[in-house]
């Protein structure tokens, strides 16, 4: 048992750190480090810089053109990117759909879809949730009826993150009403330019356009866009959920944001306030404990143990901590978080309300972060899953 | 970066667990506690297992093992609710003696290693709370050697011990970090009296009163070593807490799967399922930070102190939550003396206050705050 990375791992970290320092555009990291609004172009530019280096699919095995990194290397890469202020990799393509295509797609599908994902050229979206199917995802109703060489898709998806930019969308659709709800679901890749698709914005409580509704009205999807077998989509989706277990804790970003909490607390004059500072100290302890939890999962993966029963805790704890740091930042600025000026979250905005540069995004970020304990399986659903592993 | 145990560490764990299983069941533990918490015979059995020499250097008849081995043993003693003063006598005392003159080491360490001498730290003063530098016991050097005057409280196994390690002030004021010496006071030393009592958690402690009591000098500049020894104690209490939490959670899970109300087992109720998920969270955060505590013990003073305080904050919170919630989930049976879980709850409660409670260590983390934080910061 030891707490040191190997010399090789440390050399790897140094290499990544240098590369990120050399290649991450400053205008982008400025936005990330100050929680300013990122454009599609910002996210796409960073994705394509990573793609050109072969690191956008940083979790991919070598046979599909990925770097073939170990779990620890992936963690170190995520950490270096997060601490430097790189945008989060939009996960839908490289992290979520690509492993499913690799595992269950045909060689033709590999060739057709993976290069566009690896390079960051094609923007993917996720079509899972529906108005009537949130935590109870398997109850989904969007249907795909086979007619000759196409599926005809009808229904509605919702909470489609950044779907306004989407070029392709991977969807869970109902292809059968036989048996349990889970058994009649298929995994379909859909070109978002197809006739019959409508994307409508959902404005969230922070006033931002991040999520969307996607409507399907007799959308024809060629049968060769089906992944694997019909009615097996639920199994493939679960495979997807099993990927990237540690990243979901987002502990690296939490460490970066803890530094920001301290910067803001200093600027707002509460860093020396004993009662406030102790709250930061508590968050610091929580983050160190989460990081240790993540490292334990990584260590278990490294030694080939998959059955570690703590991975299910990572989403719960990670999301609670994300909410907590956004809350503390807002509380640090206090009354100066009250003004809502939509333009103030644009880089370079020259506002004239006091404390604009620091305070403008704080309340919005706090409101936005309420999503983290809801999405990806609400924390209550996560507790159900944890209790299953504890109680047997 | 690796959290696997070596084969030797697994064997060590198994040896302790086997002894608990065969020789330290709840009825024995309960009887010892009821009789006042004296456990010298238990300590002797731990010595026969070779455990008392774990932290004593090989040169003095011990095994010279490290922090991870100590953690493994403490987890198992916690799991078994073993109420002997092992952490105090076998882990903290050898640390305090590491600065002693060779003659003192040669006199005491071999006997400590073989378990024939029970030497305990007597650190707590009535008005000090958790402030280590607050030492009012006075040390005076005279023709007959060093003599101590003062009182130490809640000294582990005080009326069973053969000797005490006592911090006493050689110079300066009550809260100075300089001028604190460490001394060894033997049982029955002229000018010393000991009063023993049972503790809330089934163990034993007592008051050590010193009135010009004769003492042997360990070091005249003992504060840094005192901090280090207390950090050893923190890591040990973290590991013991993990073992105790592991066990009380297992007991609670079994209860949830067997106890029926409204015609179904407790495990059917979502309110309780979510509660046990939260308990599991606190247990695993606690285990993670117990590893952290032991693995950081070898670092330089300031980093070590900060890390150990971070760990004790987490363990303090975890132990309190797990203890309280496992008691709650049990219902009425959980607050009875005859049922085992209440004894785990009491031990977990007292462990929070061992070597600094949660608020104290949160304050330490706050005082030591840097711009960056994390496992490697």
Interface residues (C-beta under 8 A of the other chain):
Chain A: X1 X2 X3 X4 X5 X6 X9 X72 X255 X258 X259 X262 X274 X277 X278 X280 X281 X282 X284 X285 X286 X287 X288 X289 X290 X291 X292 X293 X295 X296 X298 X299 X300 X302 X303 X310 X313 X316 X317 X380 X382 X383 X384 X386 X387 X390 X391 X392
Chain B: X1 X2 X3 X4 X5 X6 X9 X68 X249 X253 X256 X257 X267 X270 X273 X274 X276 X277 X278 X280 X281 X284 X285 X288 X289 X291 X292 X295 X296 X310 X313 X314 X362 X363 X365 X366 X369 X371 X372 X373 X374 X375 X376
